[in-house]
Amino acid sequence: MKQVNVGIIGLGSWGMSHLDAYSSLPYVNVVAVCDSRVERLNLAAAQYQIPNSYLNYEQLLSHDEIDLISIVTYEKQHLEPARLALCSGKHVLVEKPITTRLDEAYFMQQVALENNRLLLPGHLLRFDPRYAEIYRAIQTRQIGKPISLYLKRSRSKALFQTYQRTHTVYELTIHDLDLAIWYTNSRVRTVKAYSKQISGANSPEVLWVCLEFESGVIAFLHSNWMTPEEARIAVADSVEIVGERGMAHFDTSSCGLQIWNETGRNSPDTNIHFQMLGQSIGSLREQLMYICRCIATDQEPDYISFKDAVHGIEVADAVVKSCETGQVIHLEHDLK
């Protein structure tokens, strides 16, 4: 298998997780990183022996040997580095949300088509074995065709201080939008959303979304930033899929790892990105391994879909409009 050379733009906590996961893959070589902070570049160079570090992503993109670019910047800073990377002949992984603007999503998709490059969304829950097994149960008719979906995602109040910069639908619900689109293999016809701003921030702490799909499936999505810090639960998510022949269900807060001691209970997440025996494990690593394997073997990465991600932004845009107007939003499907 040929070597895949990677460049990473953005070295925040999640960008460093990308770097850690890539570094664990045997046929992947991270050749360059970029961040606006010198201290982050120095940290990456020291920990992972990265040969090229840049404060400017245009310089990083001048490296012809790079095959794949991971864009792990703020969501409103995805468009330009994605465009330049695609135009320079590189494949691109864009972290979620791919953007918060629908016109940018269409534009990125068009640039990828024009340059015949892969453009991939960072919807890593498709690589979480629990969610993936539900997909397999649907595809193999173990539970039959979906009838209704319930997807809940809850994070701590403290995290809201960081992520209130963007509407909750783009930061939390976007994962469940992708799962709902994936599970139903259908497009959303109508959207009705309800939101509650508790602290006065522009973004809601509590969001409920009702989706009606063209296939007839009904989905209810619930996202909130209300888990108390004292609960010490990193991830409090639940899923229930009702099919024609059966059901699939799990709840992370009740069936995940729990550590009890004199300080109370701690429920760390070990599924997304975790270290064991000095090795990166989790769905992030599985996602990056799949993408790099497809690039190395010239295979189409059909397990993930940028068209689905664009539709997710269509729906997210409709969620924001429904919250603002109180109306049911009807979608038209003329993806560009």
C-alpha positions, 0 to 999 in steps of 0.5 A: 500500500502506498504512503499517504502524505497528510497536511493538517490546518488547525491545531486546536484540541481537535486538530491535535486529535487528528494529528495523534490519530494520523500518527498511529496509522502505519502507511500515513505520514503527516508532513506539514501542519499549520496554525496561527499560534507558534506555541501550537506548532512547537508542540506538534513538532516536539511531540510528533516530529513534524518536519514542516510547520507554517503560520500560513496555510497557503505555504502548507498547500504549496507542498506538492507531495501532500495527498490529503488535507485535514481542515480543523479550523473554526467552522466559519474558516473552512471555505478558503483553505478547502478551495485552495487545497482542492485547486492545488490537486489535494483531497480534503477532509473538512471537519463538521460542520462543513460550513454554516452557510449553504452557499459555501457548501454548494460552492465547495462541492462544485470546486471538488467536482471541477478539480476531480478531488475527493471532498469528505465531511468529518461525520465520524459517528458513521465509524462508531461501532454502535451507530454503524451496527444500527446501520447494518441492522437496517441494511440487513433488514434485522429491524427492517425499514425505519419508521421513526427515529429519536436521537439525543445529544447532551453536553455540559453547560461549561462547553456551551461557553466555547460553542455558543459562537455557533447555533446549536444545530451546527455544533451538536445536532449536525451529527444526528442530522447526518445519522438520520439522513444515513439511516433513512437513505432519504431526504428531508421534506419538512422541518419544525424546530423549537429552541430555548435560550436560557442564558441570553446567548444567541445560540439556544441551550436546548433544541428540538427538531422534528423532521419528516422525510420523503420516505415517510420516516419521522425523526425527532432530534434533541440537543442540549448543553445542560448536563451539569458539570457535577454529573461528570458525564462527558457524553450523554447521548441516546438513540432509538430506531423503530423499524418495521421488524424491530428496534435498535436502542442504546444510551451512553449515560447508562451503559458507558464506562463509569469510575467511582471514587471519593470524588464521585462518578466519572464517565469518560468517553472512550469511543471517539478518541482515546489513548490505550497503550500509547496507541490512538483508538476510536472512531476518529482513527477509524474514519481517518484510516478508511479515508487514507486507505481509499486514497492509497488504493484509489477506491471511492469512499462511498461509506461517507458522502459530501452530498449527504453533508450538504443536505445536512446543511440544508436541513440545519439552515431550515432549522434556524429559520424555523426557530426564528419564524416558528413556521414549518419549513418545506425543503426543495431538493435541487442540490447543486 
